[in-house]
Amino acid sequence: MQEAISLVTLNKIIRDTLNTQLEPSYWVIAEIGELKAGPNGHAYLDLLEKEGNQTLAKIRGTIWSYTYRTVAAKFQQATGQRLQASMKILAWVTVTFHEVYGISLNIKDIDPAFTLGERAKQRQATIDRLLREGLMDLNKQLALPSVPQRIAVVSSPHAAGYEDFINQLINNSYGYRLHTTLFPAVMQGAEAAHSIRHAVQEAVQTQAFQAIVLVRGGGAALDLECFDDYELAKVLALCPIPVLTGIGHERDETVADLVAHTKLKTPTAVAAFLLDGFLEFEENLLMLHKRMERTVFLHIQHQGKLLDQQELRLRNHIRQELKRSDQQLDQLQHSIKSWSGHGLKMEKHKISELKNSLQKSWNRIIDQEQKTLAQVAKDIARLDPQEHFKRGYTRTEIKGIPLHQSKPSAGDQMQTFTGKQIIESIIQKIDSDEHTGTKL
């Protein structure tokens, strides 16, 4: 069995082996997982290597205070951004092993050109992917209204670029009024891409805007890294509303700029673009108004000439028609006079014949009616009761009812009427006539 040794002895063996077997230093490509600055000025960080979301390797790193001040200043001057987590770096390191703290890397230097180049490489990969998926020009195909008045603004509420954009819109010299709604978002750092995506999606869901404006102030090149994010670019490309960008960097063009409907360099440039659109629309409107006035004036002038011609033609036509009508009236008047003279003669003759005929007819009718009246007089005279009384007839009633209509019985009082007398009698007895069947 091998002789046992202490842990300290083993760690010293590891340290000495590493010191003798490894090169004095190495250039290592890694991603900064976490970076903390200690109170003594030293920097402590984790270096990672990833494949997707999987961590393949991890090791602690240290940058001593004197080196850290030099390296950090050089990196910020070259990239415009401080060293921070999620950056991919090329570091010059030495491997150290401590009996208590274990293995770590002592970082001597960091190459800022690699970080910039790595960003450019990732940016190009994102652009290639968007091109393959046909997303690069989708938002550009949307129609941007000539005067978009309801605008969603995605920005940090405290960003100078946002304030410049709003001031430019509010204080425009034309008096135009645009309605803006801010959807706050983090505009740099590890959470920026996710925050911007969420703000854009929230603006789309409201369905109340005609355009989305993405603005921020100026910054270093690496500050714009979030605008090269693939997922953010995809959200902007698929946005159903035109997206305008004014990210505020004169030299660099981000992927968000490339997929946007309209890219402008600065927030004030976006505001000027919108106001210029309003101004152009107003000028076109005024030009169309003048053109319409001119067209209407020429049309009215042309129609006036046509009306004058029509009036002249109408006057001539009326004169001719009046002349023709006068001639027709003269002819008609002559015809009426001629016809009326002949007609009067004919009517007089007809009236004379009709008078004679009526006279004869009335004479016949009167003779006939006189004969009828004479016969009626005879009939009336024949039906006179006095005539019956003169011939010896009488009329008998019982209680005002003719005898032949009443039912007489013994003791009834009868009234008998003659031409000159009324005789009252009492029925004593009633006998039946065997031949007629009546009672007497």
BELQUI-V65677 format. One record per residue. SS is DSSP state (~ for helix, > for strand, _ for the rest). OMEGA is omega in whole degrees, -180 to 180 (none if undefined). Layout:
ss:SS omega:OMEGA
ss:SS omega:OMEGA
This chain:
ss:_ omega:180
ss:_ omega:-178
ss:_ omega:-179
ss:_ omega:177
ss:_ omega:-179
ss:_ omega:179
ss:~ omega:179
ss:~ omega:179
ss:~ omega:179
ss:~ omega:-179
ss:~ omega:177
ss:~ omega:177
ss:~ omega:179
ss:~ omega:-179
ss:~ omega:-178
ss:~ omega:179
ss:~ omega:179
ss:~ omega:-178
ss:~ omega:-177
ss:~ omega:-174
ss:~ omega:-177
ss:_ omega:174
ss:_ omega:-180
ss:_ omega:-179
ss:_ omega:-179
ss:> omega:167
ss:> omega:-173
ss:> omega:175
ss:> omega:-179
ss:> omega:176
ss:> omega:177
ss:> omega:180
ss:> omega:-180
ss:> omega:-179
ss:> omega:179
ss:> omega:176
ss:> omega:-180
ss:_ omega:-180
ss:_ omega:180
ss:_ omega:179
ss:_ omega:177
ss:_ omega:175
ss:> omega:-180
ss:> omega:-176
ss:> omega:172
ss:> omega:176
ss:> omega:-175
ss:> omega:165
ss:> omega:-175
ss:> omega:169
ss:> omega:-171
ss:_ omega:178
ss:_ omega:-178
ss:> omega:178
ss:> omega:-179
ss:> omega:-179
ss:> omega:-180
ss:> omega:178
ss:> omega:178
ss:> omega:178
ss:> omega:179
ss:> omega:172
ss:> omega:-178
ss:_ omega:-167
ss:~ omega:-179
ss:~ omega:178
ss:~ omega:-176
ss:~ omega:179
ss:~ omega:-178
ss:~ omega:-177
ss:~ omega:-177
ss:~ omega:179
ss:~ omega:179
ss:~ omega:-179
ss:~ omega:-178
ss:~ omega:179
ss:~ omega:-177
ss:~ omega:-174
ss:~ omega:-176
ss:_ omega:-176
ss:_ omega:178
ss:_ omega:172
ss:_ omega:-180
ss:_ omega:-179
ss:_ omega:178
ss:_ omega:177
ss:_ omega:174
ss:> omega:-173
ss:> omega:170
ss:> omega:-173
ss:> omega:174
ss:> omega:-170
ss:> omega:167
ss:> omega:-179
ss:> omega:178
ss:> omega:178
ss:> omega:179
ss:> omega:-176
ss:_ omega:-179
ss:_ omega:-173
ss:_ omega:176
ss:> omega:-175
ss:> omega:178
ss:> omega:179
ss:> omega:174
ss:> omega:-174
ss:> omega:-179
ss:> omega:-177
ss:> omega:176
ss:> omega:-179
ss:> omega:-179
ss:~ omega:-180
ss:~ omega:178
ss:~ omega:-179
ss:~ omega:177
ss:~ omega:180
ss:~ omega:179
ss:~ omega:176
ss:~ omega:179
ss:~ omega:180
ss:~ omega:179
ss:~ omega:179
ss:~ omega:-180
ss:~ omega:178
ss:~ omega:178
ss:~ omega:179
ss:~ omega:180
ss:~ omega:180
ss:~ omega:179
ss:~ omega:177
ss:~ omega:179
ss:~ omega:-177
ss:_ omega:177
ss:_ omega:-176
ss:_ omega:-169
ss:_ omega:-173
ss:_ omega:-176
ss:_ omega:-176
ss:~ omega:-180
ss:~ omega:-178
ss:~ omega:179
ss:_ omega:179
ss:_ omega:176
ss:_ omega:-180
ss:_ omega:180
ss:_ omega:180
ss:_ omega:178
ss:_ omega:-175
ss:_ omega:178
ss:> omega:-170
ss:> omega:172
ss:> omega:-179
ss:> omega:176
ss:> omega:-177
ss:> omega:171
ss:_ omega:-178
ss:_ omega:-178
ss:_ omega:-177
ss:_ omega:178
ss:~ omega:179
ss:~ omega:178
ss:~ omega:179
ss:~ omega:178
ss:~ omega:-179
ss:~ omega:-178
ss:~ omega:180
ss:~ omega:180
ss:~ omega:-180
ss:~ omega:-174
ss:~ omega:-173
ss:_ omega:180
ss:_ omega:-174
ss:_ omega:-177
ss:_ omega:-178
ss:_ omega:179
ss:_ omega:179
ss:_ omega:177
ss:_ omega:-179
ss:> omega:-178
ss:> omega:175
ss:> omega:-178
ss:> omega:170
ss:> omega:-171
ss:> omega:178
ss:_ omega:172
ss:_ omega:-171
ss:_ omega:173
ss:_ omega:-179
ss:_ omega:-173
ss:_ omega:-176
ss:_ omega:-172
ss:~ omega:-176
ss:~ omega:179
ss:~ omega:-179
ss:~ omega:180
ss:~ omega:178
ss:~ omega:-179
ss:~ omega:180
ss:~ omega:179
ss:~ omega:-180
ss:~ omega:177
ss:~ omega:178
ss:~ omega:180
ss:~ omega:-176
ss:~ omega:179
ss:~ omega:178
ss:_ omega:-177
ss:_ omega:-171
ss:_ omega:179
ss:_ omega:179
ss:> omega:174
ss:> omega:179
ss:> omega:178
ss:> omega:-175
ss:> omega:170
ss:_ omega:180
ss:_ omega:179
ss:_ omega:-180
ss:_ omega:178
ss:_ omega:-177
ss:~ omega:-178
ss:~ omega:175
ss:~ omega:-177
ss:~ omega:-175
ss:~ omega:-179
ss:~ omega:-179
ss:~ omega:174
ss:~ omega:-178
ss:_ omega:-177
ss:~ omega:-177
ss:~ omega:177
ss:~ omega:179
ss:~ omega:179
ss:~ omega:178
ss:~ omega:179
ss:~ omega:-179
ss:~ omega:-178
ss:~ omega:-179
ss:_ omega:-179
ss:_ omega:180
ss:_ omega:177
ss:> omega:-179
ss:> omega:176
ss:> omega:-179
ss:> omega:172
ss:> omega:-170
ss:_ omega:169
ss:_ omega:177
ss:_ omega:-172
ss:_ omega:-171
ss:_ omega:-173
ss:_ omega:176
ss:_ omega:-176
ss:_ omega:177
ss:~ omega:177
ss:~ omega:176
ss:~ omega:-175
ss:~ omega:-178
ss:~ omega:-177
ss:_ omega:176
ss:_ omega:-179
ss:> omega:179
ss:> omega:176
ss:> omega:-170
ss:_ omega:-172
ss:_ omega:175
ss:~ omega:179
ss:~ omega:177
ss:~ omega:177
ss:~ omega:179
ss:~ omega:179
ss:~ omega:178
ss:~ omega:180
ss:~ omega:-180
ss:~ omega:177
ss:~ omega:177
ss:~ omega:177
ss:~ omega:-178
ss:~ omega:180
ss:~ omega:179
ss:~ omega:180
ss:~ omega:179
ss:~ omega:177
ss:~ omega:180
ss:~ omega:178
ss:~ omega:179
ss:~ omega:178
ss:~ omega:179
ss:~ omega:178
ss:~ omega:179
ss:~ omega:179
ss:~ omega:177
ss:~ omega:180
ss:~ omega:-180
ss:~ omega:180
ss:~ omega:179
ss:~ omega:180
ss:~ omega:180
ss:~ omega:179
ss:~ omega:179
ss:~ omega:179
ss:~ omega:-180
ss:~ omega:177
ss:~ omega:178
ss:~ omega:178
ss:~ omega:178
ss:~ omega:178
ss:~ omega:178
ss:~ omega:-180
ss:~ omega:179
ss:~ omega:179
ss:~ omega:178
ss:~ omega:-178
ss:~ omega:178
ss:~ omega:179
ss:~ omega:-180
ss:~ omega:180
ss:~ omega:178
ss:~ omega:-179
ss:~ omega:-179
ss:~ omega:178
ss:~ omega:178
ss:~ omega:180
ss:~ omega:-180
ss:~ omega:178
ss:~ omega:179
ss:~ omega:-180
ss:~ omega:179
ss:~ omega:178
ss:~ omega:179
ss:~ omega:-179
ss:~ omega:179
ss:~ omega:178
ss:~ omega:-180
ss:~ omega:-179
ss:~ omega:179
ss:~ omega:-180
ss:~ omega:-178
ss:~ omega:-177
ss:~ omega:177
ss:~ omega:178
ss:~ omega:-178
ss:~ omega:180
ss:~ omega:178
ss:~ omega:-180
ss:~ omega:-178
ss:~ omega:177
ss:~ omega:178
ss:~ omega:179
ss:~ omega:-179
ss:~ omega:179
ss:~ omega:179
ss:~ omega:-179
ss:~ omega:178
ss:~ omega:179
ss:~ omega:-179
ss:~ omega:180
ss:~ omega:180
ss:~ omega:179
ss:~ omega:-178
ss:~ omega:180
ss:~ omega:178
ss:~ omega:179
ss:~ omega:-177
ss:~ omega:-179
ss:~ omega:177
ss:~ omega:-178
ss:~ omega:-179
ss:~ omega:178
ss:~ omega:177
ss:~ omega:-180
ss:~ omega:-180
ss:~ omega:180
ss:~ omega:179
ss:~ omega:179
ss:~ omega:179
ss:~ omega:177
ss:~ omega:-178
ss:~ omega:-180
ss:~ omega:179
ss:~ omega:-179
ss:~ omega:-179
ss:~ omega:180
ss:_ omega:-179
ss:~ omega:-178
ss:~ omega:177
ss:~ omega:178
ss:~ omega:180
ss:~ omega:180
ss:~ omega:-179
ss:_ omega:174
ss:_ omega:179
ss:_ omega:175
ss:_ omega:178
ss:> omega:-175
ss:> omega:-179
ss:> omega:171
ss:> omega:-179
ss:_ omega:176
ss:_ omega:-179
ss:> omega:179
ss:> omega:-174
ss:~ omega:-175
ss:~ omega:179
ss:~ omega:-178
ss:_ omega:178
ss:_ omega:-175
ss:_ omega:175
ss:_ omega:-176
ss:_ omega:180
ss:_ omega:179
ss:_ omega:177
ss:> omega:-179
ss:> omega:172
ss:> omega:180
ss:> omega:-176
ss:> omega:172
ss:_ omega:-179
ss:_ omega:-175
ss:_ omega:-172
ss:_ omega:171
ss:> omega:-174
ss:> omega:177
ss:> omega:-178
ss:> omega:179
ss:> omega:179
ss:_ omega:178
ss:_ omega:-173
ss:_ omega:180
ss:_ omega:176
ss:_ omega:179
ss:> omega:173
ss:_ omega:-176
ss:_ omega:-177
ss:_ omega:-176
ss:_ omega:-179
ss:_ omega:179
ss:_ omega:180
ss:> omega:179
ss:_ omega:none
